[in-house]
Amino acid sequence: FFVTGPSDMRSLLLLALAVAPFADAGPASFVADRFANNMMLAKAAPVAPPAKATPLPTRMVLGALGGMGASTFCHPLDVVRVQMQVSGGAGGAAAYKNPLDAAVQIVKREGFFKGLYTGIDAAYLRQWTYGSCRVGIYAFMLDKFGNKKDPKTGKTEPMPFTSKLAFGSVAGAIGSFAGLPSEVSLVRMSADSKMAPELKRNYKSCLDCIVRTTQEEGITKLWSGGVPTVIRATLLSASVLGCYSEAKERLHDKFPKVFPNKEGVPLMFTSTMMASLVATAVSNPFDVVKSRVQNMPKALPGQEAMYKNMADCFVKSVKAEGFPVLYRGFTPAFLKLAPYTTISLILTEKLSKELLGKSAL
């Protein structure tokens, strides 16, 4: 006979249970018992609730910790990058031939730790403002709105690359605005050792820099260079985070023999390198303009400011030094961004996997 509905199914179950006691220990008894047991287990099996997204504060803390680990290693490269970018401003001669020459001169002038690790406290503060927001918000959005299952087929649909870029852009814009005061203090402290003795600010710490800047130049100065900084962070975060997530997914799918483990370090390392190269090429022009505007000394009474605004800085820099000036510091920027991205994202991924049981990005 044919089973056409729940009533027929119940009839079949009752028939099997009725026949079982009279049958010997042969196939009929075995089939009846297995059928009854399977029906009871299917009815009793609980349906697993959908996994909840990890809270945003947790994601932000993990992002900040990963960023602090990366900053400890990469900060000297950031100091070299900033000093190369601000040298030659307003048409002056560039002070350094290359990144190695810059590092050697800085160490000779200030010493290793004082020269290359100046402003490290500002770098750590930046991770708890900019870094935590950027990585935390992106990871939260990816977790909450990420890959969804098709209700018809049951298959997981990969998130479009454009969505990843959009998530990275939003996270970068919010994080950059929140982290601008620490960014300004980081740039100023990194560039202070190169300034003439009468122009040196001699900040004691990042908090001293923030307080003195507010008192001497107004609180709005802490958000100087805000427009290029937000634009740069938007492009940088979209490039780094979006390209990293996409590259990790594509490389795992296309080269399963080379990258068999989606959570493996080789796949994460390769993905971060690809994302870092794209991000540096996109963001370096904004980085040069931002560094020069943020490091611009306060104009004396009766004097005109070095740069009126971002566009003025862009035009004056290109006019005086040529278009390549926008990619000055590209090598140290990439050498800083690549290991920074690698360390921070892998640390964040591993912390998330260890503490939360799932990937962050």
C-alpha positions, 0 to 999 in steps of 0.5 A, a space after each residue: 500500500 502507499 503512505 499518503 499522509 500522517 494517518 497512514 504513517 501512524 497505521 503503518 507504525 501500529 501494524 509493525 508494532 502489532 506484528 513484532 511480538 508474534 514474529 521470530 527473531 528474523 528479518 520482520 522483527 528486526 525491520 519493525 524494531 528499527 522502524 519504530 526506533 527511528 520514528 521515535 528518535 526523529 520525533 524526539 530529536 531537538 532542533 538546534 537553534 540558530 547560532 547567535 552573533 558574538 556581541 559587538 564589545 567582545 569583537 572590539 576587544 579581540 580586535 584591539 588585542 590583535 592590533 596591540 600585538 601587531 603595533 609592538 612589532 610594527 611601530 618602528 616602521 610607522 615612525 620611519 614612514 611618517 618621517 619620510 612623508 613629512 620630510 620635504 614639506 612645502 618644497 623643502 629637500 627630502 631628508 632621507 634617501 630611503 627607508 634604511 637611511 631614515 632608520 639609521 639617521 633616526 637611531 643616530 639622532 635619538 637612539 633606538 627606543 627613543 627614536 623608533 618607539 617614540 609614540 608607542 603609547 599613542 599607537 596602543 591607544 589608537 588600537 583601543 579606538 580605531 583598531 577595535 572599531 575597525 576590526 570589531 565592527 567588521 567582524 560583527 557585521 560579517 558574523 551577523 549578516 554573513 553567509 546565509 543558508 538558502 531555505 530551498 536548497 539548504 546550501 550556504 550562499 557565500 557573501 558577495 564581495 561588494 558586501 564585504 567591501 561595504 562592511 569594511 568601509 563602514 567599519 573603517 569610517 567609524 573607527 577612523 573618526 573615533 581614533 583621530 585624536 590618537 592618530 594626531 598624537 601618533 603622527 606628531 610624536 613620530 615626527 617631533 624628533 626631526 623638527 628643529 630644536 626651537 620647533 620641537 614640542 617635546 611631548 611626554 606621552 600621548 595624553 600629554 600631546 592630546 591635552 597640550 594640543 587642545 589647550 594650545 590649538 583648540 580641541 578641533 585640532 585633534 580632528 585635523 586632517 579628518 577628511 583625508 583620514 576618514 577617506 583613507 581609513 574607508 578605502 584601507 579597511 575596505 581593501 584590507 578586510 574585504 580583500 582578506 575575507 574574499 581572498 581567504 575564501 577564493 584561495 581555499 575553494 580554488 586551491 584546496 590541495 595547497 590550502 586545505 585548512 581554511 583556518 590555517 596560517 598559510 592561507 591567512 598569511 597569503 590572504 593578508 599579503 594580497 590585501 596589504 598590497 592592494 590597500 597600500 596602493 589605494 591609501 598611500 596618497 591620502 596618507 601623505 596628505 594626512 601626515 603633512 596636514 596633521 604635522 603642520 606647525 601652528 602659524 605665527 601671528 601675521 603668517 599664513 598657514 603652510 596649507 589651507 586645507 587638504 586640497 591645498 596640501 595636495 596641490 602644493 605637494 604635487 606642484 613642488 615635488 611631482 606626482 611621485 610624492 604621493 607615493 613617498 614612503 610606499 615601501 615602509 608603508 607596505 612593509 609596515 602594513 603587511 606584517 601589521 595586517 598579518 599579525 593583527 588579523 591572525 591574532 584576532 582570528 586565533 583568539 576568536 577561534 580559541 575563545 569563541 569557537 569560530 572564525 572572526 573574519 
